[in-house]
């Protein structure tokens, strides 16, 4: 079987999210230990909730309002939103109980002051949030009675039950962001992602170093924990704003804050200033992850759109759109902006490459030359010099609203028509898929909008036998082969059981069943283009799959040298759902 060995040459941190160790005095108390273990059990969720609601209500308006960008505390209004989202308070009396719990935890306590030297009144830090979780668990769970009519009194049980119930009540977007390590494994620690980061490493390192150094000039968060080797939230937002992503509408400030928060380390060894900086600020590796997360959700063109229009790269394409008809660019952003709950529009290294091409062009176009004038020509590329990046940072720091958009290298007037042709081609192919014959034309269009694009080179696997699968694939260009190995004979060679071409599809039933892939799909043409949609993306756009009657092939397949029963098994697993001609 094909295996990819990833060098991870630019490695992000693996964020082990755990609670700090108990003090010795507390560890000797069984009840405290039990509560600690309950919190530890749900640590991913508890901290995900904290960081999600800590961002609510925060804003960024430049260095004169940096304190408002502090995202490591939950304010009272955000806490009330949490209570409402989870349906914890059914009336004013219930809400008052939670308000009292908040006030008790927020009150200055000399016995716990040393736990956070940077704590602020009127907001809860991480360790105060844990205290509040315990109090909320007591409020909601220990009012219940046992079978004997006694009031429950096991606080550890209450915490465990409270946290377990949260998963069903929390907003879907929050639940989907709980496991950051899964995101890193799937999208950051990949060879193709690593290659794009390496190609742009000089630019990325220069940008990180330049903005991390701004702490000494007032661009830091409310903690004023100055560090020139780590980037605080204020510096990050200044960076995202200066490179034009916010001004162009490609990224909102809340999305930028969320990307920063998700890239933060969640664990520390102690309560020292050094550890607090690790928790609240980004290392260079964390910064790379935040960039990948932005690329994941940004409105970006596909490789086909870039090639068909004659654009030099994704940045060139976007600049042509941005300097063209305003309505076209805004429509593009509205349709293409993604979500971390969905698959990216295309493979993540393509997204990252497109985003970095834009950043490089904007940095170069807004970096004054030695004569003080902005450059006439912009070449782009990820190897811009440190001196040029420094010139860009100084210029944008005093000219934040004057973003210069360089001219595109091609005629952007045909972008709209090219995009329409590509969409019409894909729509025609999708409309002819038997599995979706029961969908109406408007539903087909919605489904197409939910699908992502992927390209594979000859010899590259779309997926391998035995892998988890929950996506449906549609070939729009190229050929592929369905391969299968006898699961009872690991030494056996792969056997070709089907040849697939344009308009062929595989994985329909993977939308309905969570089963391992029963066969591998290998690109056999020079290039293989596919559209794919996951179960989550399908249901987010069209509703529960149970509401649709997806058509199925009859599964009767005959091919020389392959048993019909074996092929039927492959088809029934939804990995080769077509008749072999």
C-alpha positions, -999 to 999 in steps of 0.1 A, spaced: 0 0 0 11 35 -7 25 54 23 35 91 26 64 99 49 62 135 59 94 153 69 76 180 89 106 203 84 86 233 96 69 216 125 41 232 145 38 223 182 16 194 192 -7 210 218 -12 186 246 -41 201 264 -42 192 301 -48 209 334 -19 220 356 -8 195 383 -26 198 416 -7 214 445 5 189 471 -19 202 497 -49 196 474 -37 162 461 -41 147 495 -79 155 495 -98 127 477 -128 149 469 -105 175 453 -87 149 434 -120 135 421 -131 169 409 -98 175 393 -100 142 374 -135 151 362 -122 184 348 -92 166 333 -115 141 316 -133 170 298 -103 193 295 -105 197 258 -141 208 259 -137 230 290 -109 250 275 -125 251 241 -156 267 257 -134 292 275 -115 304 244 -146 304 222 -165 328 245 -134 348 255 -134 362 220 -170 374 220 -174 411 222 -137 419 216 -126 444 190 -94 458 175 -90 495 165 -52 499 165 -26 505 191 -46 531 210 -72 504 219 -50 474 223 -66 464 256 -99 456 239 -81 428 219 -73 408 251 -88 374 243 -76 354 273 -105 365 296 -142 359 295 -164 390 303 -198 389 319 -218 395 287 -200 366 270 -208 344 300 -245 353 297 -243 343 261 -228 310 271 -256 304 296 -282 313 270 -266 291 243 -266 261 266 -301 267 280 -289 267 315 -312 294 329 -349 289 323 -360 320 343 -347 351 361 -341 331 393 -318 307 375 -299 335 358 -294 352 392 -278 320 406 -253 320 377 -247 357 382 -239 352 419 -216 323 410 -198 346 386 -194 374 412 -180 350 438 -154 336 414 -145 371 401 -141 386 436 -105 391 446 -92 361 466 -59 365 482 -55 327 485 -56 322 447 -40 356 436 -7 339 430 -22 316 404 -25 345 380 -4 376 385 -20 391 354 -57 387 365 -80 416 359 -113 425 377 -146 421 359 -133 392 338 -124 355 344 -90 340 335 -85 303 329 -82 291 365 -113 312 375 -132 296 346 -125 262 360 -138 274 394 -170 287 377 -175 254 358 -175 236 392 -200 260 406 -223 258 376 -221 220 379 -232 223 415 -261 246 406 -274 225 378 -268 190 390 -269 189 428 -305 201 430 -315 166 418 -327 140 442 -317 104 446 -341 75 446 -342 78 484 -352 114 482 -318 127 493 -301 156 475 -271 145 455 -238 157 470 -211 142 448 -194 173 432 -171 152 410 -202 134 396 -219 168 391 -189 182 371 -187 151 350 -224 151 342 -224 189 336 -196 187 311 -210 156 294 -243 174 288 -226 205 274 -216 187 242 -253 183 232 -261 220 240 -232 240 227 -232 257 193 -222 233 165 -193 256 156 -178 253 190 -181 215 192 -164 213 158 -134 233 171 -127 212 202 -100 189 189 -72 212 175 -47 183 173 -69 166 147 -68 198 125 -30 199 129 -26 162 119 -49 165 89 -39 199 75 -6 212 91 16 181 94 14 173 57 42 171 32 25 194 7 17 220 34 53 218 46 65 224 10 45 256 6 56 269 40 92 262 30 88 280 -2 75 311 17 97 307 48 119 338 42 88 360 39 70 343 68 100 346 91 106 382 82 69 391 88 68 372 121 100 388 134 89 423 124 55 421 140 67 403 171 91 431 177 63 457 178 56 448 214 82 473 226 64 501 207 31 496 224 16 470 201 10 444 228 -19 430 247 -31 443 280 -5 422 298 24 442 285 45 410 286 69 423 259 86 396 239 104 400 205 104 362 199 66 357 204 36 373 188 7 387 209 -29 391 198 -24 428 191 6 422 168 -12 394 150 -43 416 143 -20 444 132 -3 420 108 -36 406 93 -48 442 89 -16 455 74 -13 428 47 -48 438 35 -68 407 43 -93 426 65 -95 456 42 -102 434 12 -129 415 31 -112 382 29 -109 378 66 -130 394 94 -114 405 127 -133 379 146 -120 352 122 -85 364 127 -89 364 165 -103 329 163 -74 317 142 -50 331 167 -69 315 196 -70 281 180 -32 282 174 -24 290 210 -8 264 233 -33 252 259 -11 237 285 17 249 308 39 237 336 34 264 361 22 300 366 54 318 358 55 348 334 74 327 309 46 301 309 19 327 307 36 341 275 36 306 260 -1 304 267 -11 338 255 13 345 226 24 326 195 57 311 187 68 310 150 54 275 147 21 286 162 21 316 138 24 291 109 -7 272 121 -27 304 124 -17 312 87 -29 277 77 -62 283 95 -67 316 77 -60 299 43 -86 272 53 -115 297 54 -104 325 30 -123 331 -2 -97 318 -28 -97 308 -64 -91 272 -75 -61 262 -96 -83 257 -127 -97 292 -123 -61 306 -121 -49 287 -151 -80 292 -173 -79 330 -168 -41 333 -174 -34 347 -140 2 342 -127 -10 329 -93 -38 331 -69 -27 365 -57 -27 379 -92 -63 365 -97 -76 380 -65 -61 414 -73 -77 414 -107 -110 407 -91 -105 433 -64 -96 461 -89 -124 451 -113 -162 452 -107 -168 457 -70 -200 435 -71 -182 406 -87 -155 406 -60 -180 408 -32 -201 380 -46 -169 359 -49 -161 365 -12 -197 357 -2 -198 324 -21 -162 312 -13 -156 321 23 -154 289 42 -158 275 77 -136 253 99 -166 230 102 -165 222 65 -138 209 41 -117 237 25 -127 245 -11 -96 228 -23 -67 208 -8 -51 229 20 -17 233 4 -35 249 -26 -53 272 -3 -21 281 15 -3 287 -18 -30 310 -31 -31 331 1 7 334 3 8 346 -33 -16 374 -24 3 383 8 36 384 -11 22 407 -38 6 431 -13 38 433 8 59 441 -22 35 467 -35 33 485 -2 70 485 7 86 519 -3 120 518 -21 150 536 -9 138 568 -27 105 566 -7 84 557 -37 63 525 -39 76 501 -66 62 503 -101 63 466 -108 54 438 -85 67 403 -91 54 384 -61 71 354 -45 78 341 -10 115 351 -9 112 388 -3 141 403 17 140 412 54 148 448 45 118 449 21 95 435 47 108 460 73 100 488 49 65 474 44 58 472 82 71 508 88 50 521 59 18 503 68 21 512 105 16 549 97 -5 544 66 -29 517 78 -58 528 56 -39 535 24 -35 499 10 -21 499 -25 -34 472 -48 -9 464 -76 -22 459 -111 -29 424 -123 -6 408 -149 -35 397 -171 -69 409 -185 -93 402 -156 -124 411 -176 -129 374 -185 -128 361 -150 -165 360 -145 -171 341 -178 -144 316 -170 -158 309 -136 -193 305 -151 -180 280 -177 -163 259 -150 -194 260 -129 -216 250 -158 -193 221 -167 -193 208 -131 -231 213 -128 -237 193 -159 -216 164 -147 -232 164 -112 -267 165 -127 -259 133 -145 -249 113 -114 -275 86 -108 -271 89 -71 -285 124 -72 -311 119 -98 -338 127 -72 -324 162 -64 -339 192 -80 -319 217 -101 -317 242 -72 -306 214 -49 -279 204 -74 -266 240 -75 -265 241 -37 -247 208 -35 -222 220 -61 -215 250 -39 -208 227 -10 -183 206 -29 -145 210 -27 -120 207 -54 -90 183 -54 -63 176 -79 -41 145 -79 -10 136 -99 -5 104 -117 4 77 -92 -12 95 -63 -39 79 -42 -73 97 -36 -77 74 -7 -65 39 3 -83 7 12 -91 6 49 -91 43 54 -120 61 71 -144 76 46 -173 99 47 -170 117 13 -185 113 -21 -162 120 -51 -170 130 -87 -143 129 -115 -145 161 -136 -113 154 -156 -89 125 -159 -88 88 -151 -84 67 -121 -83 30 -111 -101 12 -83 -77 -12 -66 -82 -38 -40 -60 -61 -19 -72 -93 -3 -76 -83 34 -68 -119 44 -34 -118 26 -14 -86 34 14 -97 10 -10 -99 -20 -6 -73 -47 -33 -48 -55 -57 -59 -82 -75 -34 -106 -112 -39 -103 -125 -9 -121 -114 19 -144 -130 53 -138 -132 84 -160 -149 118 -163 -184 118 -149 -177 87 -129 -182 88 -91 -174 68 -61 -183 70 -24 -220 78 -26 -229 55 3 -201 69 23 -224 98 28 -247 74 47 -224 49 64 -193 53 84 -172 24 72 -136 18 61 -129 21 24 -131 -13 8 -108 -3 -21 -82 22 -31 -86 49 -58 -54 57 -77 -49 85 -103 -38 69 -136 -38 100 -159 -13 128 -158 -38 148 -137 -70 138 -120 -95 164 -110 -123 156 -86 -151 173 -67 -160 159 -33 -184 166 -5 -184 152 30 -214 141 50 -212 172 72 -210 196 43 -239 179 25 -261 181 56 -251 217 64 -263 228 30 -292 205 22 -303 191 56 -303 155 70 -294 128 45 -324 108 58 -346 133 40 -333 123 6 -337 91 -13 -303 88 -30 -304 65 -60 -281 34 -59 -266 12 -85 -279 -24 -85 -245 -37 -76 -245 -64 -103 -211 -63 -117 -191 -88 -138 -155 -84 -148 -130 -109 -161 -108 -124 -134 -128 -109 -105 -156 -126 -86 -190 -109 -88 -195 -113 -51 -162 -96 -43 -171 -66 -65 -205 -64 -50 -189 -61 -16 -168 -32 -29 -198 -15 -44 -220 -20 -13 -192 -3 7 -197 27 -16 -162 29 -29 -167 18 -65 -204 25 -72 -205 22 -110 -209 -5 -136 -177 -15 -152 -181 -12 -190 
